[in-house]
Amino acid sequence: MKRKLMSVLLTAAMVGGLSVYAVPVMAEDDQEPDNTVTGDSAADDAFVVWGWNDDIKNILDGPFKEAYPDDYKRIVFVNTGGSDYYQGKLDPVLDDPSNELYPDLMGLEVDYVQKYVNSDWVKSVADLGITEDDYKNMYQYDLDLGTDADGNVRALFWQATPGCFQVRADLAEKYLGTTDPADLAEKFKDLDTIIATAEEVKEASGGKCKLFSGYDEIKRMLTNSRTVGFYDENDVITLDDNITTYLETAKKMYDEELTFNTDQWNADWYANMDGDGESSNAAIAYMGCPWFTYWCLSDTWKNNTILVPTANKCYWGGTGLAATTECADTELAGKIMKFFTCDTDGMVAINALNSDYVNNTEAINKIIESGASADGNGYLYADAGQNFMEFFLPLADGLDASTVTAEDQQILSLLDTQTKAYATGEKDLDTAISDLKASIHDTFSYLSVE
């Protein structure tokens, strides 16, 4: 494990901190931004918390401050200015506990959490006084993601993030003839039907509207529902059938011009959220999850969004917390982590702040009973009759993250490269798969190609 971990850390440093799931926040001209530090890091009782945006800070500034005003005064928050820069800035400081901004507590995302929980950088939550009874209401997949190879829970998540497709109601009415959630679910029920639906939209709009902006909208439905990891117990590289299915479906979508062939997060991808599908290009659906709704959808989607299940149960992202090995105050670390990730009332308050689908089944039931967040921060199409929290309830049950490893972030980036090469005709399928395996080995030399 130590040998593997060092390679993961070095690779992450070389490829940079781009998160597969995080929303990139790019600086002007792609220049790395300075950290934004809130609070007095020179204070004797300073307690330093790191994050890549203000998501954690907003909870600290709101419901946590209200519950623990004296503890709040001690908090110093470091915002690295975007997920692209987070790991590259964080890791050197983790190696230097003497640094004034050495974190006592830090945010972690699903895509790279295994890198940290299997390192010497973070404590077990048991060292913070957090027990199994405290996190008994969590979804198991989130708990597994924060657990190291020896079974020690070392990070806890406050978000549960079941995946779905988010459909623009006005365009669905225009080009699919319905805004009924059940009818739309039939249009997305499996990959063959998705292809047929994409052909229907393309034909009906004369190509000005597409079902998806890019073929990568189906990626997480497949990569985050794998039953086989990227390597086996003998460190031999393995590829789940979903990986081949993704390559083949991406190729079909590209060849038949069923999408606009954008890359997620680029300018055209965003622009297609707002097009009218007549004079300007528009996409009907985007892969989403609870946080995607309020973080990513544009105002065009307000009172205009219908939620549809993915064909395979999957998840996308999620933010948690871990305390560092040299944490200056484990009692306060435990208090913050419990409030964010265990305490039912605290998690209800988090939902009231930002409509998060929280990682606590008891809190979710309370939220649904109260009617809170029912309209998804104003994004849901009222005539569809959906309840934001109720929709995700069955999708969160039974999610499985057992195949996730510390190497997944980099491997999924390598998959993007080979998928594009195959889709655009640069390589055939066998070569793309062979090159993917070779690139995994080249990146992680301890993983072998059979």
C-alpha positions in Angstrom: 0.0 0.0 0.0 2.8 2.4 0.8 4.5 1.7 -2.6 1.2 2.3 -4.3 0.4 5.5 -2.3 3.7 7.1 -3.2 3.1 6.6 -6.9 -0.4 8.0 -6.6 0.9 11.1 -4.8 3.7 11.7 -7.3 1.3 11.2 -10.2 -1.2 13.6 -8.8 1.5 16.2 -8.4 2.5 15.7 -12.0 -0.9 15.8 -13.6 -2.2 18.6 -11.4 -5.3 18.8 -9.2 -8.1 18.7 -11.7 -11.0 16.8 -10.1 -13.0 14.5 -12.3 -16.1 15.5 -10.5 -15.5 19.0 -9.2 -16.7 22.1 -10.9 -13.6 23.8 -12.2 -13.1 27.4 -11.2 -10.5 28.8 -13.6 -8.5 31.9 -13.0 -8.1 34.5 -15.7 -5.6 33.2 -18.3 -5.4 30.0 -16.4 -3.1 31.6 -13.8 -3.0 29.9 -10.5 -4.9 32.1 -8.0 -3.6 33.1 -4.6 -5.2 31.4 -1.6 -8.0 33.4 0.1 -7.5 33.2 3.8 -10.2 34.2 6.2 -9.4 34.6 9.9 -6.2 35.1 11.9 -3.8 32.2 11.3 -1.3 33.7 13.7 -3.6 33.4 16.7 -2.5 30.9 19.3 -5.8 29.0 19.1 -6.2 29.2 15.3 -7.9 26.2 13.8 -7.2 26.0 10.1 -9.7 24.4 7.6 -8.9 24.0 3.9 -11.3 23.9 0.9 -11.2 24.6 -2.9 -14.2 26.9 -2.8 -16.5 28.5 -0.2 -18.9 25.5 0.2 -17.4 24.4 3.5 -16.9 28.0 4.6 -20.6 28.9 4.0 -21.7 26.1 6.3 -19.2 27.2 8.9 -20.3 30.8 8.5 -24.0 29.9 8.8 -25.4 27.0 10.7 -22.1 26.0 12.5 -21.5 29.6 13.7 -25.1 29.7 15.0 -24.6 26.4 16.9 -21.1 27.0 18.2 -20.3 30.8 18.1 -17.2 30.6 20.4 -15.6 27.7 18.4 -16.4 29.6 15.2 -14.2 32.5 16.2 -11.1 30.3 16.1 -11.6 29.1 12.5 -9.2 30.1 9.8 -10.5 29.1 6.3 -8.1 28.6 3.3 -9.8 28.7 -0.1 -7.4 27.6 -2.8 -9.4 29.2 -5.6 -10.6 26.2 -7.4 -10.5 22.4 -7.5 -7.9 22.5 -10.3 -5.3 23.8 -7.8 -6.4 22.1 -4.6 -4.2 19.0 -4.3 -1.2 20.7 -5.8 -1.4 23.4 -3.0 -2.5 21.2 -0.2 0.0 18.3 -0.5 3.2 20.2 0.2 1.6 21.9 3.2 0.6 18.5 4.6 4.2 17.6 4.5 5.1 20.7 6.6 3.2 20.8 9.9 5.2 23.8 10.9 3.5 25.9 8.2 1.2 28.5 9.7 -1.6 27.3 7.3 -1.1 23.6 8.0 -4.7 22.3 8.0 -6.3 20.9 11.1 -9.3 19.8 9.0 -9.6 19.6 5.2 -12.2 19.0 2.6 -11.9 16.0 0.3 -13.9 14.9 -2.7 -15.0 11.4 -3.7 -12.7 11.2 -6.7 -9.5 11.5 -4.7 -10.5 10.7 -1.1 -8.9 7.2 -1.2 -5.5 8.8 -1.9 -5.7 10.7 1.4 -7.3 8.1 3.6 -4.6 5.6 2.7 -1.9 8.0 3.5 -0.1 9.1 6.7 -1.7 12.5 6.4 -5.0 11.9 8.1 -6.4 10.6 11.4 -9.0 7.9 12.0 -12.3 9.5 13.0 -12.1 7.3 16.1 -9.2 9.5 17.3 -11.7 12.4 17.2 -14.2 10.7 19.4 -16.5 9.8 16.6 -18.1 6.3 17.0 -20.0 3.9 14.8 -23.2 5.0 16.5 -22.5 8.6 15.4 -22.4 7.6 11.7 -25.0 4.9 11.8 -27.4 6.9 9.5 -24.9 7.4 6.7 -25.2 5.7 3.3 -22.8 2.8 3.2 -21.1 3.8 -0.1 -20.1 7.1 1.3 -18.7 5.4 4.5 -16.8 3.0 2.3 -15.2 5.8 0.3 -13.8 7.3 3.6 -12.4 4.0 4.8 -8.8 2.9 4.3 -7.6 -0.4 3.2 -7.4 -1.7 6.8 -11.0 -0.8 7.5 -10.4 2.4 9.5 -12.9 5.2 8.8 -10.8 8.3 8.2 -13.0 10.7 6.3 -16.8 11.4 6.5 -19.0 12.9 3.9 -22.0 15.3 4.4 -23.3 14.9 0.9 -24.9 11.9 -0.8 -24.8 12.3 -4.5 -27.0 9.9 -6.5 -26.8 10.5 -10.2 -29.6 11.4 -12.6 -30.2 13.2 -15.9 -31.5 16.7 -15.6 -33.9 17.6 -18.5 -34.9 21.0 -19.8 -38.7 21.1 -19.8 -39.3 23.6 -22.6 -37.0 21.7 -25.0 -38.4 18.3 -24.0 -41.9 19.6 -24.8 -40.8 21.0 -28.1 -38.7 18.0 -29.4 -39.9 15.0 -27.4 -43.5 16.0 -27.0 -43.7 15.5 -23.3 -42.8 16.9 -19.9 -44.2 14.0 -18.0 -41.4 12.5 -15.8 -42.5 8.9 -16.3 -42.6 9.3 -20.1 -39.2 11.0 -20.1 -37.8 8.2 -17.9 -38.7 5.8 -20.7 -36.7 7.9 -23.1 -33.6 7.3 -20.9 -34.2 3.8 -19.7 -31.2 2.1 -21.3 -28.4 3.0 -23.7 -30.2 1.7 -26.8 -33.2 3.9 -25.9 -30.9 6.9 -25.2 -29.4 6.5 -28.7 -32.9 6.4 -30.2 -34.0 9.4 -28.2 -30.9 11.3 -29.4 -31.8 10.5 -33.0 -35.3 11.7 -32.4 -34.2 15.0 -31.0 -31.6 15.6 -33.8 -34.2 14.9 -36.5 -37.0 16.9 -34.9 -34.7 20.0 -34.5 -32.8 19.8 -37.7 -29.6 19.4 -35.6 -30.0 22.6 -33.7 -30.9 20.8 -30.5 -29.2 17.6 -29.3 -30.1 15.3 -26.4 -26.7 15.9 -24.9 -24.0 18.5 -25.4 -21.3 15.8 -25.5 -21.0 12.1 -25.3 -19.3 12.4 -21.9 -22.7 13.0 -20.3 -23.1 9.2 -20.2 -19.6 8.6 -18.7 -20.5 8.6 -15.0 -23.5 6.4 -15.5 -21.1 3.8 -16.7 -17.8 4.4 -14.8 -19.6 4.9 -11.5 -21.6 1.8 -11.7 -18.8 -0.6 -12.4 -18.6 -4.0 -10.6 -15.0 -4.5 -11.5 -12.2 -2.2 -10.4 -9.3 -1.0 -12.5 -7.0 -3.7 -11.1 -7.4 -7.0 -9.2 -5.8 -8.4 -6.0 -2.7 -9.3 -8.0 -2.3 -5.7 -9.3 -3.2 -6.8 -12.8 -5.1 -4.1 -14.8 -8.7 -5.0 -15.4 -11.5 -3.2 -17.3 -15.1 -3.6 -16.5 -17.4 -4.2 -19.4 -18.9 -0.7 -18.8 -15.6 0.8 -20.0 -15.9 -0.9 -23.4 -19.6 0.1 -23.5 -18.7 3.7 -22.9 -16.1 3.7 -25.7 -18.4 2.1 -28.2 -21.4 4.4 -27.3 -19.2 7.5 -27.4 -18.0 6.5 -30.9 -21.6 5.9 -32.1 -22.7 9.3 -30.8 -19.7 11.0 -32.4 -20.0 9.3 -35.8 -23.8 10.0 -36.0 -23.5 13.6 -34.7 -25.9 12.9 -31.9 -24.2 15.5 -29.7 -22.3 18.7 -30.2 -19.1 16.8 -29.2 -18.3 19.3 -26.5 -16.0 18.6 -23.5 -17.6 19.0 -20.1 -17.0 22.4 -18.5 -15.8 24.1 -21.7 -17.5 27.2 -23.0 -19.6 25.5 -25.6 -20.8 23.0 -23.0 -22.1 25.8 -20.9 -23.5 27.8 -23.8 -25.6 24.8 -24.9 -27.5 25.1 -21.6 -29.0 28.4 -22.7 -29.6 27.9 -26.4 -33.1 27.9 -27.8 -32.6 24.9 -30.1 -33.6 27.0 -33.2 -31.4 29.9 -33.7 -28.7 28.7 -31.3 -27.5 25.3 -30.3 -29.1 23.7 -27.2 -28.9 20.5 -25.2 -32.0 19.0 -23.7 -30.3 17.0 -20.9 -27.2 17.0 -18.7 -25.8 14.4 -16.4 -26.5 15.6 -12.9 -26.9 15.0 -9.2 -28.2 17.0 -6.3 -25.3 19.5 -6.1 -25.2 19.9 -9.9 -28.6 21.5 -9.8 -27.6 24.5 -7.7 -23.9 24.7 -8.6 -24.1 24.2 -12.4 -27.4 24.8 -14.1 -28.0 28.3 -15.5 -31.0 30.5 -14.8 -32.6 29.2 -18.0 -33.3 26.0 -16.1 -35.1 27.6 -13.2 -38.6 26.3 -12.9 -37.6 24.4 -16.1 -35.9 21.2 -14.9 -37.2 17.7 -14.8 -35.2 14.9 -13.1 -34.9 11.5 -14.7 -33.1 8.4 -13.3 -30.0 7.0 -15.0 -30.2 3.5 -16.5 -27.6 2.4 -14.0 -27.5 3.6 -10.4 -24.5 5.8 -10.0 -23.1 8.7 -8.0 -21.2 11.8 -8.9 -18.9 13.6 -6.5 -19.5 14.5 -2.9 -17.6 16.5 -0.3 -16.4 15.2 3.0 -13.9 16.1 5.8 -10.8 14.6 7.3 -8.6 15.7 10.2 -4.9 15.8 9.7 -2.3 13.7 11.6 -0.9 16.8 13.3 -4.4 18.4 14.0 -3.9 20.9 16.8 -7.3 20.3 18.4 -8.9 16.9 17.9 -11.9 17.9 20.1 -12.8 20.8 17.8 -12.2 18.7 14.7 -14.5 16.0 16.0 -17.2 18.7 16.8 -17.1 20.1 13.3 -17.1 16.7 11.6 -20.0 15.6 13.7 -22.0 18.7 13.0 -21.3 18.4 9.2 -21.7 14.7 8.8 -23.4 13.0 11.8 -25.7 15.4 13.6 -29.2 15.1 12.3 -30.2 18.7 13.2 -26.9 20.0 11.8 -27.5 18.3 8.5 -31.1 19.5 8.3 -29.6 23.0 8.7 -27.1 22.4 5.9 -29.9 21.3 3.6 -31.8 24.5 4.5 -28.7 26.5 3.5 -28.0 24.9 0.1 -30.5 22.1 -0.7 -27.8 19.4 -0.3 -29.0 15.9 -0.3 -27.3 15.1 2.9 -25.6 11.8 3.9 -27.9 11.0 6.8 -31.1 9.0 6.3 -32.8 10.3 9.4 -32.1 13.9 8.3 -33.4 13.2 4.8 -36.7 11.8 6.3 -37.1 15.0 8.4 -36.4 17.2 5.4 -39.0 15.4 3.3 -41.6 15.5 6.1 -41.1 19.3 6.5 -41.3 19.9 2.7 -38.0 21.7 2.6 -36.0 21.8 -0.7 -39.0 20.3 -2.5 -38.5 22.5 -5.5 -34.7 22.1 -5.8 -33.8 25.7 -5.1 -36.4 26.8 -7.6 -35.1 24.7 -10.5 -37.7 22.0 -10.7 -40.5 22.4 -13.3 -43.6 22.8 -11.1 -46.0 21.2 -13.5 -44.0 18.0 -13.4 -45.0 17.5 -9.8 -41.6 16.3 -8.6 -40.2 16.6 -5.1 -36.4 17.2 -5.2 -35.6 15.2 -2.1 -38.1 12.4 -2.7 -36.7 11.8 -6.2 -33.2 11.0 -5.0 -34.3 8.8 -2.0 -34.5 5.5 -4.0 -31.5 6.4 -6.1 -29.3 6.8 -3.1 -30.2 3.4 -1.6 -27.8 0.6 -2.6 -25.1 2.8 -4.2 -21.8 0.9 -4.4 -18.3 2.4 -4.3 -16.5 -0.9 -3.6 -14.5 -0.7 -6.8 -13.0 2.8 -6.1 -9.2 3.0 -5.6 -6.7 5.8 -4.9 -5.7 5.6 -8.6 -9.2 6.2 -10.1 -8.9 9.9 -10.7 -5.8 9.6 -12.9 -7.1 6.4 -14.6 -10.4 8.1 -15.5 -8.4 11.0 -17.0 -6.5 8.5 -19.1 -9.8 7.0 -20.2 -10.9 10.4 -21.4 -7.9 10.6 -23.7 -8.4 7.1 -25.2 -12.2 7.7 -25.6 -11.6 10.8 -27.6 -9.0 9.1 -29.7 -11.4 6.2 -30.5 -14.5 8.4 -31.0 -12.7 10.7 -33.5 -11.3 7.8 -35.5 -7.7 8.3 -34.5 -7.6 4.7 -33.2 -9.6 1.6 -33.5 -11.2 0.0 -30.4 -8.6 -2.6 -29.7 -5.8 -0.1 -29.9 -7.6 2.4 -27.6 -8.1 -0.3 -25.0 -4.5 -1.6 -25.4 -3.2 2.0 -25.1 -5.4 2.7 -22.1 -4.0 -0.3 -20.2 -0.4 0.7 -21.3 -0.9 4.2 -20.1 -2.2 3.0 -16.7 0.9 0.9 -16.4 3.1 3.8 -17.4 1.4 6.0 -14.8 1.4 3.3 -12.1 4.3 1.0 -12.7 3.2 -1.4 -10.0 0.1 -2.2 -12.1 0.7 -4.8 -14.8 -0.9 -5.6 -18.1 -1.7 -9.2 -18.3 
